[in-house]
Amino acid sequence: MARKQLTGVVASNKMTKTVVVSISRRIQHPVYKKLITVTKRIKADTNGMELNIGDVVRIEQTRPISRDKSFKVISKVEEKK
């Protein structure tokens, strides 16, 4: 089975070995048909990478690492400018 891969922005790096990745997507409201931005915050394992707030990263689903961490960072797509 293929593992889910997502791209998002690092929102927090205050924990050791963990970052919070903010993933935004735009959906259409079912009744009013207006576009809404929905944001999901996912905790991901860093794999020893140095990441800063604002970096765009690609994360991949993996086995549960802790109670609320089941994603890991694969690569840094681009750095904050």
PDB file of N, CA, C and O in Angstrom:
ATOM      1  N   MET A   1       0.834  -1.181   0.000  1.00  0.00           N
ATOM      2  CA  MET A   1       0.000   0.000   0.000  1.00  0.00           C
ATOM      3  C   MET A   1       0.884   1.252   0.000  1.00  0.00           C
ATOM      4  O   MET A   1       1.875   1.316   0.728  1.00  0.00           O
ATOM      5  N   ALA A   2       0.528   2.228  -0.806  1.00  0.00           N
ATOM      6  CA  ALA A   2       1.315   3.459  -0.899  1.00  0.00           C
ATOM      7  C   ALA A   2       1.106   4.301   0.349  1.00  0.00           C
ATOM      8  O   ALA A   2      -0.008   4.410   0.862  1.00  0.00           O
ATOM      9  N   ARG A   3       2.194   4.896   0.831  1.00  0.00           N
ATOM     10  CA  ARG A   3       2.112   5.755   2.003  1.00  0.00           C
ATOM     11  C   ARG A   3       1.707   7.154   1.580  1.00  0.00           C
ATOM     12  O   ARG A   3       2.102   7.628   0.515  1.00  0.00           O
ATOM     13  N   LYS A   4       0.918   7.812   2.416  1.00  0.00           N
ATOM     14  CA  LYS A   4       0.442   9.152   2.130  1.00  0.00           C
ATOM     15  C   LYS A   4       1.583  10.149   2.264  1.00  0.00           C
ATOM     16  O   LYS A   4       2.290  10.163   3.272  1.00  0.00           O
ATOM     17  N   GLN A   5       1.762  10.992   1.233  1.00  0.00           N
ATOM     18  CA  GLN A   5       2.780  12.037   1.267  1.00  0.00           C
ATOM     19  C   GLN A   5       2.087  13.387   1.157  1.00  0.00           C
ATOM     20  O   GLN A   5       1.217  13.577   0.307  1.00  0.00           O
ATOM     21  N   LEU A   6       2.474  14.329   2.022  1.00  0.00           N
ATOM     22  CA  LEU A   6       1.875  15.651   2.055  1.00  0.00           C
ATOM     23  C   LEU A   6       2.977  16.702   2.059  1.00  0.00           C
ATOM     24  O   LEU A   6       4.105  16.427   2.468  1.00  0.00           O
ATOM     25  N   THR A   7       2.645  17.905   1.600  1.00  0.00           N
ATOM     26  CA  THR A   7       3.580  19.024   1.617  1.00  0.00           C
ATOM     27  C   THR A   7       2.995  20.137   2.464  1.00  0.00           C
ATOM     28  O   THR A   7       1.828  20.495   2.306  1.00  0.00           O
ATOM     29  N   GLY A   8       3.810  20.691   3.371  1.00  0.00           N
ATOM     30  CA  GLY A   8       3.312  21.738   4.243  1.00  0.00           C
ATOM     31  C   GLY A   8       4.439  22.632   4.736  1.00  0.00           C
ATOM     32  O   GLY A   8       5.601  22.464   4.367  1.00  0.00           O
ATOM     33  N   VAL A   9       4.062  23.585   5.577  1.00  0.00           N
ATOM     34  CA  VAL A   9       4.996  24.575   6.109  1.00  0.00           C
ATOM     35  C   VAL A   9       5.239  24.276   7.589  1.00  0.00           C
ATOM     36  O   VAL A   9       4.298  23.986   8.328  1.00  0.00           O
ATOM     37  N   VAL A  10       6.502  24.347   8.021  1.00  0.00           N
ATOM     38  CA  VAL A  10       6.831  24.122   9.426  1.00  0.00           C
ATOM     39  C   VAL A  10       6.267  25.285  10.249  1.00  0.00           C
ATOM     40  O   VAL A  10       6.619  26.444  10.027  1.00  0.00           O
ATOM     41  N   ALA A  11       5.386  24.956  11.202  1.00  0.00           N
ATOM     42  CA  ALA A  11       4.750  25.974  12.033  1.00  0.00           C
ATOM     43  C   ALA A  11       5.441  26.109  13.381  1.00  0.00           C
ATOM     44  O   ALA A  11       5.408  27.185  13.980  1.00  0.00           O
ATOM     45  N   SER A  12       6.071  25.036  13.877  1.00  0.00           N
ATOM     46  CA  SER A  12       6.739  25.075  15.173  1.00  0.00           C
ATOM     47  C   SER A  12       7.872  24.059  15.188  1.00  0.00           C
ATOM     48  O   SER A  12       7.745  22.956  14.655  1.00  0.00           O
ATOM     49  N   ASN A  13       8.988  24.451  15.813  1.00  0.00           N
ATOM     50  CA  ASN A  13      10.126  23.530  15.955  1.00  0.00           C
ATOM     51  C   ASN A  13      10.649  23.542  17.384  1.00  0.00           C
ATOM     52  O   ASN A  13      11.842  23.330  17.603  1.00  0.00           O
ATOM     53  N   LYS A  14       9.784  23.786  18.354  1.00  0.00           N
ATOM     54  CA  LYS A  14      10.205  23.915  19.751  1.00  0.00           C
ATOM     55  C   LYS A  14      10.448  22.576  20.439  1.00  0.00           C
ATOM     56  O   LYS A  14      11.100  22.544  21.483  1.00  0.00           O
ATOM     57  N   MET A  15       9.952  21.479  19.894  1.00  0.00           N
ATOM     58  CA  MET A  15      10.150  20.167  20.503  1.00  0.00           C
ATOM     59  C   MET A  15      11.428  19.533  19.971  1.00  0.00           C
ATOM     60  O   MET A  15      11.902  19.896  18.895  1.00  0.00           O
ATOM     61  N   THR A  16      11.982  18.592  20.718  1.00  0.00           N
ATOM     62  CA  THR A  16      13.156  17.875  20.242  1.00  0.00           C
ATOM     63  C   THR A  16      12.694  16.734  19.343  1.00  0.00           C
ATOM     64  O   THR A  16      11.786  15.984  19.702  1.00  0.00           O
ATOM     65  N   LYS A  17      13.321  16.603  18.172  1.00  0.00           N
ATOM     66  CA  LYS A  17      13.051  15.562  17.188  1.00  0.00           C
ATOM     67  C   LYS A  17      11.646  15.632  16.586  1.00  0.00           C
ATOM     68  O   LYS A  17      11.227  14.694  15.908  1.00  0.00           O
ATOM     69  N   THR A  18      10.913  16.720  16.817  1.00  0.00           N
ATOM     70  CA  THR A  18       9.545  16.832  16.312  1.00  0.00           C
ATOM     71  C   THR A  18       9.303  18.244  15.800  1.00  0.00           C
ATOM     72  O   THR A  18       9.758  19.220  16.396  1.00  0.00           O
ATOM     73  N   VAL A  19       8.576  18.339  14.679  1.00  0.00           N
ATOM     74  CA  VAL A  19       8.116  19.635  14.182  1.00  0.00           C
ATOM     75  C   VAL A  19       6.612  19.548  13.952  1.00  0.00           C
ATOM     76  O   VAL A  19       6.066  18.466  13.737  1.00  0.00           O
ATOM     77  N   VAL A  20       5.951  20.704  14.002  1.00  0.00           N
ATOM     78  CA  VAL A  20       4.537  20.775  13.665  1.00  0.00           C
ATOM     79  C   VAL A  20       4.450  21.343  12.262  1.00  0.00           C
ATOM     80  O   VAL A  20       4.942  22.438  11.992  1.00  0.00           O
ATOM     81  N   VAL A  21       3.809  20.578  11.357  1.00  0.00           N
ATOM     82  CA  VAL A  21       3.689  20.977   9.963  1.00  0.00           C
ATOM     83  C   VAL A  21       2.251  21.394   9.713  1.00  0.00           C
ATOM     84  O   VAL A  21       1.321  20.645  10.010  1.00  0.00           O
ATOM     85  N   SER A  22       2.069  22.588   9.167  1.00  0.00           N
ATOM     86  CA  SER A  22       0.743  23.121   8.866  1.00  0.00           C
ATOM     87  C   SER A  22       0.437  22.855   7.393  1.00  0.00           C
ATOM     88  O   SER A  22       1.167  23.299   6.506  1.00  0.00           O
ATOM     89  N   ILE A  23      -0.657  22.121   7.145  1.00  0.00           N
ATOM     90  CA  ILE A  23      -1.039  21.744   5.787  1.00  0.00           C
ATOM     91  C   ILE A  23      -2.362  22.423   5.457  1.00  0.00           C
ATOM     92  O   ILE A  23      -3.371  22.199   6.125  1.00  0.00           O
ATOM     93  N   SER A  24      -2.346  23.266   4.406  1.00  0.00           N
ATOM     94  CA  SER A  24      -3.546  24.000   4.019  1.00  0.00           C
ATOM     95  C   SER A  24      -4.084  23.461   2.700  1.00  0.00           C
ATOM     96  O   SER A  24      -3.323  23.101   1.802  1.00  0.00           O
ATOM     97  N   ARG A  25      -5.404  23.413   2.600  1.00  0.00           N
ATOM     98  CA  ARG A  25      -6.047  23.038   1.345  1.00  0.00           C
ATOM     99  C   ARG A  25      -7.322  23.847   1.204  1.00  0.00           C
ATOM    100  O   ARG A  25      -7.915  24.263   2.199  1.00  0.00           O
ATOM    101  N   ARG A  26      -7.742  24.070  -0.031  1.00  0.00           N
ATOM    102  CA  ARG A  26      -8.935  24.865  -0.284  1.00  0.00           C
ATOM    103  C   ARG A  26     -10.059  23.940  -0.718  1.00  0.00           C
ATOM    104  O   ARG A  26      -9.902  23.134  -1.635  1.00  0.00           O
ATOM    105  N   ILE A  27     -11.209  24.072  -0.036  1.00  0.00           N
ATOM    106  CA  ILE A  27     -12.377  23.275  -0.375  1.00  0.00           C
ATOM    107  C   ILE A  27     -13.548  24.212  -0.629  1.00  0.00           C
ATOM    108  O   ILE A  27     -13.539  25.369  -0.209  1.00  0.00           O
ATOM    109  N   GLN A  28     -14.550  23.694  -1.318  1.00  0.00           N
ATOM    110  CA  GLN A  28     -15.745  24.476  -1.583  1.00  0.00           C
ATOM    111  C   GLN A  28     -16.808  24.111  -0.561  1.00  0.00           C
ATOM    112  O   GLN A  28     -17.065  22.933  -0.314  1.00  0.00           O
ATOM    113  N   HIS A  29     -17.425  25.131   0.035  1.00  0.00           N
ATOM    114  CA  HIS A  29     -18.477  24.893   1.019  1.00  0.00           C
ATOM    115  C   HIS A  29     -19.643  24.191   0.332  1.00  0.00           C
ATOM    116  O   HIS A  29     -20.050  24.603  -0.755  1.00  0.00           O
ATOM    117  N   PRO A  30     -20.194  23.128   0.949  1.00  0.00           N
ATOM    118  CA  PRO A  30     -21.221  22.337   0.269  1.00  0.00           C
ATOM    119  C   PRO A  30     -22.518  23.097  -0.018  1.00  0.00           C
ATOM    120  O   PRO A  30     -23.185  22.802  -1.010  1.00  0.00           O
ATOM    121  N   VAL A  31     -22.887  24.055   0.811  1.00  0.00           N
ATOM    122  CA  VAL A  31     -24.139  24.785   0.613  1.00  0.00           C
ATOM    123  C   VAL A  31     -23.898  26.123  -0.086  1.00  0.00           C
ATOM    124  O   VAL A  31     -24.561  26.447  -1.071  1.00  0.00           O
ATOM    125  N   TYR A  32     -22.938  26.898   0.438  1.00  0.00           N
ATOM    126  CA  TYR A  32     -22.753  28.265  -0.045  1.00  0.00           C
ATOM    127  C   TYR A  32     -21.784  28.386  -1.210  1.00  0.00           C
ATOM    128  O   TYR A  32     -21.672  29.460  -1.800  1.00  0.00           O
ATOM    129  N   LYS A  33     -21.079  27.312  -1.557  1.00  0.00           N
ATOM    130  CA  LYS A  33     -20.173  27.258  -2.714  1.00  0.00           C
ATOM    131  C   LYS A  33     -18.998  28.230  -2.629  1.00  0.00           C
ATOM    132  O   LYS A  33     -18.343  28.489  -3.639  1.00  0.00           O
ATOM    133  N   LYS A  34     -18.723  28.766  -1.453  1.00  0.00           N
ATOM    134  CA  LYS A  34     -17.590  29.662  -1.270  1.00  0.00           C
ATOM    135  C   LYS A  34     -16.339  28.841  -0.976  1.00  0.00           C
ATOM    136  O   LYS A  34     -16.420  27.822  -0.290  1.00  0.00           O
ATOM    137  N   LEU A  35     -15.180  29.271  -1.488  1.00  0.00           N
ATOM    138  CA  LEU A  35     -13.935  28.566  -1.224  1.00  0.00           C
ATOM    139  C   LEU A  35     -13.449  28.891   0.185  1.00  0.00           C
ATOM    140  O   LEU A  35     -13.380  30.056   0.577  1.00  0.00           O
ATOM    141  N   ILE A  36     -13.113  27.846   0.938  1.00  0.00           N
ATOM    142  CA  ILE A  36     -12.666  27.978   2.318  1.00  0.00           C
ATOM    143  C   ILE A  36     -11.289  27.334   2.425  1.00  0.00           C
ATOM    144  O   ILE A  36     -11.048  26.278   1.839  1.00  0.00           O
ATOM    145  N   THR A  37     -10.385  27.965   3.170  1.00  0.00           N
ATOM    146  CA  THR A  37      -9.071  27.385   3.429  1.00  0.00           C
ATOM    147  C   THR A  37      -9.144  26.583   4.718  1.00  0.00           C
ATOM    148  O   THR A  37      -9.448  27.129   5.778  1.00  0.00           O
ATOM    149  N   VAL A  38      -8.864  25.287   4.628  1.00  0.00           N
ATOM    150  CA  VAL A  38      -8.872  24.396   5.780  1.00  0.00           C
ATOM    151  C   VAL A  38      -7.424  24.050   6.109  1.00  0.00           C
ATOM    152  O   VAL A  38      -6.673  23.610   5.238  1.00  0.00           O
ATOM    153  N   THR A  39      -7.032  24.249   7.369  1.00  0.00           N
ATOM    154  CA  THR A  39      -5.658  23.997   7.796  1.00  0.00           C
ATOM    155  C   THR A  39      -5.629  22.863   8.802  1.00  0.00           C
ATOM    156  O   THR A  39      -6.437  22.816   9.729  1.00  0.00           O
ATOM    157  N   LYS A  40      -4.688  21.949   8.606  1.00  0.00           N
ATOM    158  CA  LYS A  40      -4.500  20.837   9.530  1.00  0.00           C
ATOM    159  C   LYS A  40      -3.063  20.890  10.032  1.00  0.00           C
ATOM    160  O   LYS A  40      -2.138  21.059   9.238  1.00  0.00           O
ATOM    161  N   ARG A  41      -2.863  20.748  11.337  1.00  0.00           N
ATOM    162  CA  ARG A  41      -1.532  20.760  11.933  1.00  0.00           C
ATOM    163  C   ARG A  41      -1.157  19.335  12.322  1.00  0.00           C
ATOM    164  O   ARG A  41      -1.848  18.697  13.116  1.00  0.00           O
ATOM    165  N   ILE A  42      -0.058  18.844  11.759  1.00  0.00           N
ATOM    166  CA  ILE A  42       0.384  17.468  11.964  1.00  0.00           C
ATOM    167  C   ILE A  42       1.771  17.477  12.589  1.00  0.00           C
ATOM    168  O   ILE A  42       2.654  18.211  12.146  1.00  0.00           O
ATOM    169  N   LYS A  43       1.961  16.658  13.622  1.00  0.00           N
ATOM    170  CA  LYS A  43       3.287  16.504  14.224  1.00  0.00           C
ATOM    171  C   LYS A  43       4.063  15.456  13.426  1.00  0.00           C
ATOM    172  O   LYS A  43       3.537  14.396  13.089  1.00  0.00           O
ATOM    173  N   ALA A  44       5.327  15.776  13.132  1.00  0.00           N
ATOM    174  CA  ALA A  44       6.149  14.886  12.320  1.00  0.00           C
ATOM    175  C   ALA A  44       7.539  14.749  12.923  1.00  0.00           C
ATOM    176  O   ALA A  44       8.059  15.688  13.527  1.00  0.00           O
ATOM    177  N   ASP A  45       8.140  13.568  12.755  1.00  0.00           N
ATOM    178  CA  ASP A  45       9.497  13.284  13.215  1.00  0.00           C
ATOM    179  C   ASP A  45      10.495  13.933  12.261  1.00  0.00           C
ATOM    180  O   ASP A  45      10.278  13.924  11.049  1.00  0.00           O
ATOM    181  N   THR A  46      11.589  14.499  12.786  1.00  0.00           N
ATOM    182  CA  THR A  46      12.510  15.265  11.936  1.00  0.00           C
ATOM    183  C   THR A  46      13.602  14.430  11.277  1.00  0.00           C
ATOM    184  O   THR A  46      14.233  14.913  10.337  1.00  0.00           O
ATOM    185  N   ASN A  47      13.855  13.212  11.718  1.00  0.00           N
ATOM    186  CA  ASN A  47      14.943  12.384  11.187  1.00  0.00           C
ATOM    187  C   ASN A  47      16.295  13.072  11.325  1.00  0.00           C
ATOM    188  O   ASN A  47      17.184  12.857  10.501  1.00  0.00           O
ATOM    189  N   GLY A  48      16.464  13.904  12.364  1.00  0.00           N
ATOM    190  CA  GLY A  48      17.730  14.568  12.612  1.00  0.00           C
ATOM    191  C   GLY A  48      18.008  15.769  11.729  1.00  0.00           C
ATOM    192  O   GLY A  48      19.131  16.274  11.725  1.00  0.00           O
ATOM    193  N   MET A  49      17.015  16.246  10.977  1.00  0.00           N
ATOM    194  CA  MET A  49      17.202  17.405  10.104  1.00  0.00           C
ATOM    195  C   MET A  49      17.055  18.693  10.909  1.00  0.00           C
ATOM    196  O   MET A  49      16.298  18.746  11.878  1.00  0.00           O
ATOM    197  N   GLU A  50      17.787  19.735  10.497  1.00  0.00           N
ATOM    198  CA  GLU A  50      17.647  21.058  11.096  1.00  0.00           C
ATOM    199  C   GLU A  50      16.576  21.800  10.315  1.00  0.00           C
ATOM    200  O   GLU A  50      16.785  22.145   9.152  1.00  0.00           O
ATOM    201  N   LEU A  51      15.429  22.050  10.943  1.00  0.00           N
ATOM    202  CA  LEU A  51      14.324  22.736  10.274  1.00  0.00           C
ATOM    203  C   LEU A  51      13.968  23.993  11.037  1.00  0.00           C
ATOM    204  O   LEU A  51      13.992  24.012  12.268  1.00  0.00           O
ATOM    205  N   ASN A  52      13.639  25.041  10.308  1.00  0.00           N
ATOM    206  CA  ASN A  52      13.240  26.310  10.899  1.00  0.00           C
ATOM    207  C   ASN A  52      11.784  26.604  10.561  1.00  0.00           C
ATOM    208  O   ASN A  52      11.220  26.021   9.635  1.00  0.00           O
ATOM    209  N   ILE A  53      11.185  27.514  11.321  1.00  0.00           N
ATOM    210  CA  ILE A  53       9.806  27.905  11.072  1.00  0.00           C
ATOM    211  C   ILE A  53       9.733  28.578   9.706  1.00  0.00           C
ATOM    212  O   ILE A  53      10.531  29.463   9.398  1.00  0.00           O
ATOM    213  N   GLY A  54       8.763  28.148   8.886  1.00  0.00           N
ATOM    214  CA  GLY A  54       8.592  28.711   7.549  1.00  0.00           C
ATOM    215  C   GLY A  54       9.141  27.839   6.442  1.00  0.00           C
ATOM    216  O   GLY A  54       8.842  28.087   5.274  1.00  0.00           O
ATOM    217  N   ASP A  55       9.942  26.815   6.763  1.00  0.00           N
ATOM    218  CA  ASP A  55      10.467  25.920   5.740  1.00  0.00           C
ATOM    219  C   ASP A  55       9.337  25.070   5.163  1.00  0.00           C
ATOM    220  O   ASP A  55       8.459  24.610   5.894  1.00  0.00           O
ATOM    221  N   VAL A  56       9.366  24.869   3.852  1.00  0.00           N
ATOM    222  CA  VAL A  56       8.391  24.001   3.194  1.00  0.00           C
ATOM    223  C   VAL A  56       8.992  22.601   3.154  1.00  0.00           C
ATOM    224  O   VAL A  56      10.091  22.408   2.636  1.00  0.00           O
ATOM    225  N   VAL A  57       8.264  21.617   3.705  1.00  0.00           N
ATOM    226  CA  VAL A  57       8.777  20.251   3.811  1.00  0.00           C
ATOM    227  C   VAL A  57       7.769  19.261   3.246  1.00  0.00           C
ATOM    228  O   VAL A  57       6.575  19.544   3.147  1.00  0.00           O
ATOM    229  N   ARG A  58       8.284  18.089   2.878  1.00  0.00           N
ATOM    230  CA  ARG A  58       7.441  16.973   2.440  1.00  0.00           C
ATOM    231  C   ARG A  58       7.470  15.935   3.554  1.00  0.00           C
ATOM    232  O   ARG A  58       8.541  15.539   4.014  1.00  0.00           O
ATOM    233  N   ILE A  59       6.268  15.487   3.994  1.00  0.00           N
ATOM    234  CA  ILE A  59       6.189  14.491   5.062  1.00  0.00           C
ATOM    235  C   ILE A  59       5.503  13.239   4.531  1.00  0.00           C
ATOM    236  O   ILE A  59       4.726  13.289   3.578  1.00  0.00           O
ATOM    237  N   GLU A  60       5.813  12.110   5.176  1.00  0.00           N
ATOM    238  CA  GLU A  60       5.276  10.819   4.752  1.00  0.00           C
ATOM    239  C   GLU A  60       4.699  10.085   5.951  1.00  0.00           C
ATOM    240  O   GLU A  60       5.262  10.126   7.045  1.00  0.00           O
ATOM    241  N   GLN A  61       3.585   9.420   5.744  1.00  0.00           N
ATOM    242  CA  GLN A  61       2.948   8.651   6.808  1.00  0.00           C
ATOM    243  C   GLN A  61       3.783   7.419   7.129  1.00  0.00           C
ATOM    244  O   GLN A  61       4.353   6.792   6.236  1.00  0.00           O
ATOM    245  N   THR A  62       3.849   7.079   8.417  1.00  0.00           N
ATOM    246  CA  THR A  62       4.631   5.935   8.862  1.00  0.00           C
ATOM    247  C   THR A  62       3.919   5.277  10.030  1.00  0.00           C
ATOM    248  O   THR A  62       2.824   5.694  10.407  1.00  0.00           O
ATOM    249  N   ARG A  63       4.530   4.259  10.601  1.00  0.00           N
ATOM    250  CA  ARG A  63       3.929   3.617  11.765  1.00  0.00           C
ATOM    251  C   ARG A  63       3.883   4.615  12.911  1.00  0.00           C
ATOM    252  O   ARG A  63       4.662   5.568  12.908  1.00  0.00           O
ATOM    253  N   PRO A  64       3.002   4.437  13.892  1.00  0.00           N
ATOM    254  CA  PRO A  64       2.948   5.387  15.005  1.00  0.00           C
ATOM    255  C   PRO A  64       4.276   5.433  15.766  1.00  0.00           C
ATOM    256  O   PRO A  64       4.773   4.408  16.234  1.00  0.00           O
ATOM    257  N   ILE A  65       4.837   6.633  15.880  1.00  0.00           N
ATOM    258  CA  ILE A  65       6.092   6.829  16.599  1.00  0.00           C
ATOM    259  C   ILE A  65       5.801   7.146  18.054  1.00  0.00           C
ATOM    260  O   ILE A  65       6.523   6.696  18.945  1.00  0.00           O
ATOM    261  N   SER A  66       4.741   7.922  18.306  1.00  0.00           N
ATOM    262  CA  SER A  66       4.294   8.208  19.660  1.00  0.00           C
ATOM    263  C   SER A  66       2.774   8.338  19.619  1.00  0.00           C
ATOM    264  O   SER A  66       2.137   7.975  18.630  1.00  0.00           O
ATOM    265  N   ARG A  67       2.200   8.859  20.701  1.00  0.00           N
ATOM    266  CA  ARG A  67       0.742   8.909  20.804  1.00  0.00           C
ATOM    267  C   ARG A  67       0.107   9.728  19.686  1.00  0.00           C
ATOM    268  O   ARG A  67      -0.932   9.347  19.147  1.00  0.00           O
ATOM    269  N   ASP A  68       0.729  10.850  19.338  1.00  0.00           N
ATOM    270  CA  ASP A  68       0.131  11.707  18.313  1.00  0.00           C
ATOM    271  C   ASP A  68       1.102  12.052  17.178  1.00  0.00           C
ATOM    272  O   ASP A  68       0.942  13.078  16.516  1.00  0.00           O
ATOM    273  N   LYS A  69       2.101  11.204  16.955  1.00  0.00           N
ATOM    274  CA  LYS A  69       3.076  11.434  15.891  1.00  0.00           C
ATOM    275  C   LYS A  69       3.176  10.190  15.022  1.00  0.00           C
ATOM    276  O   LYS A  69       3.704   9.166  15.453  1.00  0.00           O
ATOM    277  N   SER A  70       2.664  10.281  13.782  1.00  0.00           N
ATOM    278  CA  SER A  70       2.749   9.146  12.869  1.00  0.00           C
ATOM    279  C   SER A  70       3.148   9.591  11.462  1.00  0.00           C
ATOM    280  O   SER A  70       2.787   8.945  10.479  1.00  0.00           O
ATOM    281  N   PHE A  71       3.889  10.689  11.370  1.00  0.00           N
ATOM    282  CA  PHE A  71       4.455  11.155  10.113  1.00  0.00           C
ATOM    283  C   PHE A  71       5.936  11.429  10.331  1.00  0.00           C
ATOM    284  O   PHE A  71       6.364  11.687  11.455  1.00  0.00           O
ATOM    285  N   LYS A  72       6.726  11.374   9.245  1.00  0.00           N
ATOM    286  CA  LYS A  72       8.139  11.735   9.326  1.00  0.00           C
ATOM    287  C   LYS A  72       8.490  12.642   8.153  1.00  0.00           C
ATOM    288  O   LYS A  72       7.900  12.538   7.077  1.00  0.00           O
ATOM    289  N   VAL A  73       9.451  13.528   8.368  1.00  0.00           N
ATOM    290  CA  VAL A  73       9.883  14.459   7.332  1.00  0.00           C
ATOM    291  C   VAL A  73      10.803  13.718   6.374  1.00  0.00           C
ATOM    292  O   VAL A  73      11.784  13.104   6.794  1.00  0.00           O
ATOM    293  N   ILE A  74      10.482  13.778   5.077  1.00  0.00           N
ATOM    294  CA  ILE A  74      11.308  13.130   4.062  1.00  0.00           C
ATOM    295  C   ILE A  74      12.374  14.097   3.560  1.00  0.00           C
ATOM    296  O   ILE A  74      13.561  13.773   3.532  1.00  0.00           O
ATOM    297  N   SER A  75      11.927  15.300   3.159  1.00  0.00           N
ATOM    298  CA  SER A  75      12.878  16.247   2.578  1.00  0.00           C
ATOM    299  C   SER A  75      12.383  17.677   2.776  1.00  0.00           C
ATOM    300  O   SER A  75      11.211  17.928   3.056  1.00  0.00           O
ATOM    301  N   LYS A  76      13.318  18.591   2.620  1.00  0.00           N
ATOM    302  CA  LYS A  76      13.003  20.014   2.668  1.00  0.00           C
ATOM    303  C   LYS A  76      12.807  20.466   1.232  1.00  0.00           C
ATOM    304  O   LYS A  76      13.729  20.355   0.424  1.00  0.00           O
ATOM    305  N   VAL A  77      11.626  20.975   0.897  1.00  0.00           N
ATOM    306  CA  VAL A  77      11.350  21.389  -0.470  1.00  0.00           C
ATOM    307  C   VAL A  77      12.020  22.726  -0.750  1.00  0.00           C
ATOM    308  O   VAL A  77      12.718  22.866  -1.754  1.00  0.00           O
ATOM    309  N   GLU A  78      11.819  23.712   0.121  1.00  0.00           N
ATOM    310  CA  GLU A  78      12.501  24.999  -0.025  1.00  0.00           C
ATOM    311  C   GLU A  78      12.647  25.643   1.335  1.00  0.00           C
ATOM    312  O   GLU A  78      11.905  25.349   2.273  1.00  0.00           O
ATOM    313  N   GLU A  79      13.618  26.525   1.417  1.00  0.00           N
ATOM    314  CA  GLU A  79      13.891  27.188   2.706  1.00  0.00           C
ATOM    315  C   GLU A  79      13.187  28.528   2.771  1.00  0.00           C
ATOM    316  O   GLU A  79      12.819  29.118   1.755  1.00  0.00           O
ATOM    317  N   LYS A  80      13.012  28.986   3.994  1.00  0.00           N
ATOM    318  CA  LYS A  80      12.446  30.308   4.234  1.00  0.00           C
ATOM    319  C   LYS A  80      13.433  31.366   3.751  1.00  0.00           C
ATOM    320  O   LYS A  80      14.643  31.217   3.921  1.00  0.00           O
ATOM    321  N   LYS A  81      12.915  32.428   3.154  1.00  0.00           N
ATOM    322  CA  LYS A  81      13.799  33.480   2.629  1.00  0.00           C
ATOM    323  C   LYS A  81      13.890  34.636   3.573  1.00  0.00           C
ATOM    324  O   LYS A  81      14.590  35.610   3.292  1.00  0.00           O
TER     325      LYS A  81
END
